[in-house]
Amino acid sequence: MNMPFKIRAVSKHILLYGAALAALLVLMQWLHVRYLIIDNATDVYISAIALIFTALGIWLALKLAKPKRETVVVEKEIYIEVPTLPSTNDNFITNEKALNKLGISGRELEVLQLMAKGMSNQEIAEILFVSLNTVKTHSGNLFLKLDVNRRIQAVEKARRFGLIS
């Protein structure tokens, strides 16, 4: 029974000496760092400032480069006025007011109606018993009066104004 007591006593001495050596080592390191900092104070301050600005730069770059997580969806109702096309029955009445306002003659109206049926200039000329150049002249006048560039546009605009069915 004496043996465990001696091991405890020896263990206490070893632990006490170890703790004293560790405390001495910590003290020496603290003094070394203290003198190192005092000797190189300018370098330490410059390094600290550099570290602060580096951290600030990294933080700012992450903030600016981070994609937006919130998507804003704006829903807005759009009302599109769909022009009502006149019916293609025999009860169609030509809008005389629009005809007078645009200055479209009777012959030009006939050419416009035949254009609406999909006829070519040659076919229109044969039906109206006029030359091809006359049909082209009437078509050009219609394009100017309706302010369009193509036959399809002229027909669509004339239907909107109520000139043809």
Summary of the structure (lengths in Angstrom):
residues: 165
radius of gyration: 49.1
end to end distance: 125.0
largest distance: 142.3
contacts: 329
relative contact order: 0.08
helix: 70%
strand: 0%
